[in-house]
Amino acid sequence: MNVGGGIPGRFGMAGGAAGGMSDQQLQEQQMIRTMQMVMESCPGKSVIAGGMGFGLGAFFGLFMSSMRYDTPMNPQLSPLGTPITELPIRQQLKHGLKDMGKASFSSAKNFGMIGAIFSGTECTIEGLRGKNDLWNGISAGCLTGGALAVKGGPQAVALGCAGFAAFSAAIDAYMRMEESEKRMPVV
């Protein structure tokens, strides 16, 4: 990047801290530019989406697992085969927290994988097509859904592809709407 003459990549500063910028400011500008390049690259987007998906999945798994405990219709059993409600409170907490941790980690892995695959695929498709439109998300959704369902056979791949593509199309269409259209009630 050569802005206003000078050495390429040094923001127009010909030799050091010319133009009123200190070495620290130059270093900050270089760091900002490097972070932007990483965040705009497909591997960077994939890692960021996977990490955020992991965090969201952990929270979602923790919340959902905390809601499923010991209903009158389906009493939870301890590893010893006795109902959890008959165990001492310390054992109940130990069992509950252990189960919540497992569910949270499982959800986190799944959400992280989905986020990383979808984001990387969408970015790659956008780079190959040279366009940013609805079809990138639909294609990435189809490929992601199919990839996640590959162990289930061809029918599962087709359903996964269709489901993820439809969900991606709906979300993308909503996100691309004008602000005024988003405020209108759906009837």
Residue pairs with C-beta under 8 A, 6 or more apart in sequence:
1 8
1 9
1 11
1 33
2 8
2 9
2 12
3 11
3 12
4 12
5 12
5 14
6 12
6 13
6 14
6 18
7 13
7 14
7 15
10 26
11 21
11 26
11 29
12 19
13 19
13 21
13 26
16 23
17 23
17 25
17 26
21 29
37 44
38 44
39 45
39 48
42 120
42 123
42 124
42 127
43 120
45 119
45 120
45 123
46 116
46 117
46 119
46 120
46 123
47 116
48 119
49 115
49 116
49 118
49 119
49 120
50 112
50 113
50 115
50 116
50 119
51 112
52 115
53 108
53 111
53 112
53 113
53 114
53 115
53 116
54 108
54 109
54 111
54 112
54 115
55 108
56 111
56 115
57 104
57 107
57 108
57 109
57 110
57 111
57 112
58 104
58 105
58 107
58 108
58 111
59 104
60 107
60 111
61 100
61 103
61 104
61 105
61 106
61 107
61 108
62 100
62 103
62 104
62 107
64 103
64 107
65 99
65 100
65 103
65 104
66 100
69 76
69 84
69 96
70 76
70 83
70 84
70 85
75 83
75 84
75 85
76 83
76 84
77 83
77 84
78 84
78 87
78 91
78 95
79 95
84 92
84 95
84 96
85 92
87 95
113 148
114 144
114 148
117 143
117 144
117 147
117 148
118 140
118 141
118 144
118 164
118 168
121 139
121 140
121 143
121 144
122 136
122 137
122 139
122 140
125 136
125 139
125 140
126 132
126 136
129 135
129 136
134 169
134 172
134 173
134 176
137 168
137 169
137 171
137 172
138 165
138 168
138 169
138 172
139 165
140 168
141 161
141 164
141 165
141 166
141 167
141 168
141 169
142 161
142 162
142 164
142 165
143 161
144 164
145 157
145 159
145 160
145 161
145 162
145 163
145 164
145 165
146 157
146 158
146 160
146 161
146 164
147 160
148 160
148 164
149 156
149 157
149 159
149 160
149 161
150 156
150 157
152 160
174 182
